[in-house]
Amino acid sequence: VLGLDAGSSVLFDCTEVACPVHRRLASPMASTKMSEADTKAKIREYLNLTLPECFIPELGEQKKGKVRDIYFAGPNVVMVTNDRVSAFDFILPNLIPFKGQVLNMISEWAFAQTKDIVPNALIENVDSMVVVQKKMKNLDVELIVRGYLWGSMAAAYEKGDRTFCGLSVADGLNRFQKFDTPLFTPTSKAEVGHDENMSMEEVEKLLGKDMANRAKDTALKLYQRGAELMRKRGLMLIDTKYEFGVDEKGVLHVIDEANTPDCSRMCTVEEWESKYPKIAEEMKTGKFANVTELLKAKPELKLKEFSKQYIRDALLEMGFDPLKDTAAPKLSDDQVVECAYRYISIYETVTGKTWEFPAKMSPSKRIIMNLQREGMLVGGFVVIVA
């Protein structure tokens, strides 16, 4: 049986199954935690062993997401999570080693911790980058919960905005400040371009009042559970987004991913507790118009996040203007390694498991082998990796 190797037009023989296969989690190559320097050195060995878009016609009708190839196969959905990453709604030219695997593995862990709150659509992970979920009718709303004034909301707040998704936010808050209670700030789900903020009234109009309230209540409970679990690991869940769907009986399910660094912001409790009080004290002096101005004067107070913020900051430091530029610039190898290291670090911190580097094999080849073993690919087929 022949498939197409990643990044080339070379056919490989998928019947040669004598090598380790990176299935649901990771192949056992290293069982002890490595130092940061050793981990980064190891990541460099995998810079060319990444997965771009992957088109497998035999899996069924395809729908392309920003960082996933989604296939509708009978009653199920097969999602192949690639190593692309998006920032400011741009797909970067770089591929980040292990990014797709980390997202799936954290989601699998998070789904297991929250199934008492809401059922999830997960059936199985047939490969660390391939998830099979039950087909659902997507609500087509990004259900965002914010515990802190952070990110784009903080930027708008510093410019004077005080109403977000129909909610009034008090004056006198600082970037990075914790809200008294988490805020529900839903957005539309755009296939391309930017998502748009939605008020609760708009969500009710789209989904119906009952479903809208069920979705909001469930999202807030999922955030609360995630925040509690992560705090036990020394992490703060700053904000996150969920996607929900309903089955043929109208039962709400969480779908896609949950509490991963691609759909959440996180930082360590120590980072926030050591820096935010200093920020608050500096802001009381009245010397700075906002925290952004303070950080220009005292960059050592900037909080290190475990999220895509590192990529956003790297792009901005390279002179990228998301409002004017038509394409994102390419990151350096050092930046890619740093990004991959942060993905691995957050996986270990969130799940409490030690990351294990997989056998050195093209991810596309491994995926095909695992799909064959599960009986999802049979006979001759074509795989197009671009």
ROGU-290955 format. One record per residue (C-alpha): residue in three letters; x, y negated, z negated. Coordinates in steps of 0.05 Angstrom, whole numbers, padded with zeros to 5 digits, always signed. Example, Ala and Ser with C-alpha at 12.3 -4.5 7.8 and 13.67 -1.06 7.14 Angstrom:
// residues 2
ALA+00246+00090-00156;SER+00273+00021-00143;
//
This chain:
// residues 386
VAL+00000+00000+00000;LEU+00030-00066+00021;GLY+00024-00136-00009;LEU+00058-00203+00001;ASP+00113-00224-00045;ALA+00109-00294-00076;GLY+00142-00351-00039;SER+00159-00309+00022;SER+00131-00270+00079;VAL+00164-00205+00056;LEU+00118-00146+00048;PHE+00129-00102-00013;ASP+00106-00031-00028;CYS+00056-00032-00086;THR+00062+00044-00093;GLU+00131+00035-00124;VAL+00106+00033-00196;ALA+00168+00054-00233;CYS+00180-00014-00266;PRO+00148-00044-00329;VAL+00082-00079-00317;HIS+00063-00142-00355;ARG-00009-00125-00371;ARG-00055-00154-00423;LEU-00002-00187-00465;ALA+00072-00181-00455;SER+00123-00127-00439;PRO+00169-00109-00497;MET+00236-00140-00482;ALA+00249-00180-00545;SER+00214-00169-00612;THR+00252-00220-00654;LYS+00241-00295-00650;MET+00295-00330-00609;SER+00327-00398-00624;GLU+00304-00458-00584;ALA+00369-00460-00545;ASP+00367-00385-00529;THR+00293-00390-00509;LYS+00306-00448-00462;ALA+00365-00412-00432;LYS+00321-00351-00420;ILE+00266-00393-00389;ARG+00316-00417-00336;GLU+00322-00346-00312;TYR+00248-00347-00294;LEU+00243-00414-00258;ASN+00232-00378-00192;LEU+00187-00323-00221;THR+00123-00363-00221;LEU+00054-00358-00190;PRO+00026-00412-00144;GLU-00043-00405-00112;CYS-00060-00333-00099;PHE-00113-00313-00048;ILE-00136-00240-00053;PRO-00196-00232-00005;GLU-00213-00163-00030;LEU-00233-00191-00098;GLY-00294-00226-00068;GLU-00317-00297-00054;GLN-00265-00347-00075;LYS-00272-00414-00109;LYS-00209-00455-00121;GLY-00201-00492-00187;LYS-00146-00540-00205;VAL-00103-00486-00236;ARG-00143-00423-00223;ASP-00166-00380-00165;ILE-00236-00355-00182;TYR-00269-00296-00149;PHE-00342-00276-00154;ALA-00344-00200-00153;GLY-00414-00172-00165;PRO-00436-00185-00237;ASN-00367-00210-00257;VAL-00319-00267-00245;VAL-00245-00254-00236;MET-00200-00313-00253;VAL-00127-00314-00233;THR-00092-00368-00274;ASN-00032-00394-00237;ASP+00029-00433-00261;ARG+00008-00499-00232;VAL-00006-00557-00279;SER-00048-00619-00269;ALA-00040-00688-00300;PHE-00081-00751-00287;ASP-00122-00706-00240;PHE-00061-00694-00196;ILE-00031-00625-00184;LEU+00044-00627-00196;PRO+00091-00598-00144;ASN+00127-00558-00198;LEU+00107-00491-00225;ILE+00115-00480-00300;PRO+00139-00410-00320;PHE+00091-00372-00364;LYS+00039-00428-00366;GLY-00016-00384-00337;GLN+00000-00327-00384;VAL+00001-00372-00446;LEU-00068-00402-00430;ASN-00100-00333-00422;MET-00067-00304-00483;ILE-00087-00362-00529;SER-00158-00360-00501;GLU-00163-00285-00515;TRP-00141-00298-00587;ALA-00188-00358-00595;PHE-00248-00320-00567;ALA-00236-00265-00618;GLN-00236-00316-00675;THR-00301-00349-00654;LYS-00347-00294-00630;ASP-00389-00301-00693;ILE-00405-00372-00672;VAL-00421-00360-00599;PRO-00411-00301-00552;ASN-00358-00308-00499;ALA-00357-00284-00427;LEU-00291-00246-00433;ILE-00293-00173-00410;GLU-00219-00159-00406;ASN-00151-00184-00386;VAL-00127-00137-00332;ASP-00062-00175-00328;SER-00034-00231-00371;MET-00054-00278-00314;VAL-00119-00245-00292;VAL-00183-00249-00333;VAL-00248-00214-00319;GLN-00309-00250-00347;LYS-00384-00239-00341;LYS-00415-00283-00289;MET-00452-00341-00320;LYS-00491-00402-00297;ASN-00443-00459-00313;LEU-00475-00517-00350;ASP-00428-00563-00310;VAL-00413-00607-00369;GLU-00345-00615-00403;LEU-00361-00611-00477;ILE-00307-00653-00511;VAL-00299-00659-00586;ARG-00251-00711-00615;GLY-00226-00710-00687;TYR-00179-00769-00678;LEU-00174-00834-00639;TRP-00124-00810-00587;GLY-00109-00806-00513;SER-00152-00842-00461;MET-00203-00860-00515;ALA-00148-00895-00556;ALA-00124-00932-00494;ALA-00194-00958-00479;TYR-00205-00975-00552;GLU-00141-01017-00553;LYS-00168-01055-00493;GLY-00231-01073-00531;ASP-00281-01017-00515;ARG-00324-00997-00574;THR-00377-00954-00540;PHE-00360-00884-00516;CYS-00410-00835-00487;GLY-00466-00876-00519;LEU-00432-00875-00588;SER-00412-00939-00624;VAL-00342-00936-00655;ALA-00324-00983-00712;ASP-00273-01040-00706;GLY-00207-01037-00743;LEU-00184-00967-00724;ASN-00114-00948-00703;ARG-00091-00901-00648;PHE-00079-00833-00681;GLN-00129-00847-00737;LYS-00175-00791-00760;PHE-00250-00802-00751;ASP-00294-00792-00812;THR-00332-00739-00772;PRO-00313-00710-00704;LEU-00343-00744-00643;PHE-00379-00708-00587;THR-00360-00743-00521;PRO-00383-00701-00462;THR-00364-00715-00389;SER-00387-00691-00322;LYS-00348-00634-00290;ALA-00318-00660-00226;GLU-00293-00610-00174;VAL-00245-00664-00149;GLY-00226-00732-00177;HIS-00243-00758-00245;ASP-00295-00733-00294;GLU-00345-00786-00317;ASN-00366-00800-00389;MET-00438-00779-00406;SER-00483-00801-00462;MET-00523-00750-00500;GLU-00585-00775-00466;GLU-00554-00761-00398;VAL-00535-00691-00421;GLU-00606-00679-00444;LYS-00633-00702-00377;LEU-00586-00653-00341;LEU-00595-00593-00387;GLY-00659-00605-00424;LYS-00662-00629-00496;ASP-00659-00560-00529;MET-00600-00534-00488;ALA-00563-00600-00496;ASN-00570-00598-00571;ARG-00549-00524-00574;ALA-00488-00539-00532;LYS-00468-00599-00575;ASP-00478-00561-00640;THR-00438-00502-00615;ALA-00381-00545-00590;LEU-00376-00580-00657;LYS-00375-00513-00693;LEU-00321-00486-00647;TYR-00279-00547-00658;GLN-00287-00541-00734;ARG-00266-00468-00732;GLY-00207-00484-00687;ALA-00184-00541-00732;GLU-00188-00496-00794;LEU-00150-00439-00761;MET-00096-00484-00734;ARG-00086-00522-00799;LYS-00069-00455-00831;ARG-00013-00451-00779;GLY+00010-00521-00795;LEU-00024-00552-00733;MET-00076-00606-00722;LEU-00128-00596-00668;ILE-00134-00668-00646;ASP-00187-00659-00592;THR-00209-00606-00544;LYS-00260-00589-00490;TYR-00304-00528-00479;GLU-00344-00503-00421;PHE-00407-00464-00431;GLY-00451-00420-00388;VAL-00515-00381-00397;ASP-00529-00309-00378;GLU-00591-00282-00343;LYS-00629-00285-00409;GLY-00610-00357-00423;VAL-00560-00339-00478;LEU-00505-00391-00487;HIS-00433-00366-00478;VAL-00366-00401-00481;ILE-00329-00390-00416;ASP-00263-00408-00382;GLU-00213-00421-00439;ALA-00213-00444-00511;ASN-00165-00484-00554;THR-00106-00479-00506;PRO-00054-00534-00495;ASP-00086-00549-00427;CYS-00154-00565-00455;SER-00133-00592-00524;ARG-00086-00639-00558;MET-00047-00613-00618;CYS+00009-00635-00662;THR+00039-00609-00727;VAL+00007-00630-00792;GLU+00077-00651-00815;GLU+00086-00696-00754;TRP+00021-00733-00768;GLU+00028-00737-00843;SER+00099-00763-00838;LYS+00087-00815-00784;TYR+00015-00839-00786;PRO+00019-00871-00856;LYS+00079-00911-00831;ILE+00040-00932-00769;ALA-00019-00953-00813;GLU+00027-00995-00858;GLU+00060-01029-00798;MET-00008-01046-00769;LYS-00029-01079-00835;THR+00027-01130-00826;GLY-00009-01161-00767;LYS+00054-01164-00726;PHE+00028-01119-00671;ALA-00036-01124-00630;ASN-00043-01049-00628;VAL-00005-00984-00639;THR+00019-00982-00567;GLU+00056-01047-00578;LEU+00083-01021-00644;LEU+00111-00959-00610;LYS+00148-01002-00560;ALA+00184-01034-00618;LYS+00191-00970-00659;PRO+00190-00910-00612;GLU+00212-00865-00668;LEU+00141-00868-00695;LYS+00111-00836-00633;LEU+00078-00769-00649;LYS+00103-00708-00612;GLU+00044-00669-00583;PHE+00035-00597-00561;SER-00006-00612-00500;LYS+00000-00637-00429;GLN+00018-00705-00458;TYR+00091-00688-00450;ILE+00080-00681-00375;ARG+00039-00745-00372;ASP+00094-00783-00409;ALA+00148-00754-00364;LEU+00111-00776-00302;LEU+00100-00846-00328;GLU+00174-00852-00348;MET+00191-00833-00275;GLY+00150-00894-00252;PHE+00088-00855-00231;ASP+00025-00898-00228;PRO-00037-00853-00229;LEU-00081-00910-00204;LYS-00039-00927-00143;ASP+00003-00867-00124;THR-00025-00813-00079;ALA+00018-00755-00105;ALA+00055-00737-00168;PRO+00131-00735-00167;LYS+00171-00671-00178;LEU+00197-00657-00248;SER+00270-00638-00260;ASP+00289-00568-00281;ASP+00303-00593-00351;GLN+00233-00622-00355;VAL+00202-00557-00330;VAL+00241-00517-00381;GLU+00219-00564-00437;CYS+00147-00558-00415;ALA+00151-00482-00412;TYR+00184-00481-00481;ARG+00127-00522-00510;TYR+00076-00474-00481;ILE+00112-00415-00512;SER+00120-00451-00579;ILE+00046-00468-00584;TYR+00028-00396-00567;GLU+00072-00370-00624;THR+00046-00422-00673;VAL-00028-00414-00657;THR-00030-00338-00654;GLY+00025-00322-00704;LYS+00056-00275-00653;THR+00126-00275-00625;TRP+00132-00289-00551;GLU+00161-00232-00511;PHE+00191-00247-00443;PRO+00163-00201-00389;ALA+00204-00158-00343;LYS+00235-00197-00286;MET+00185-00185-00231;SER+00147-00229-00183;PRO+00081-00244-00218;SER+00043-00233-00153;LYS+00072-00163-00147;ARG+00055-00147-00219;ILE-00016-00173-00211;ILE-00028-00130-00150;MET-00002-00068-00186;ASN-00047-00081-00246;LEU-00108-00094-00203;GLN-00095-00028-00168;ARG-00089+00008-00234;GLU-00156-00019-00255;GLY-00187+00004-00189;MET-00202-00068-00169;LEU-00160-00062-00105;VAL-00161-00001-00062;GLY-00130+00019+00004;GLY-00098-00033+00048;PHE-00105-00107+00031;VAL-00075-00175+00044;VAL-00050-00223-00010;ILE-00033-00295+00010;VAL+00011-00332-00039;ALA+00022-00405-00021;
//
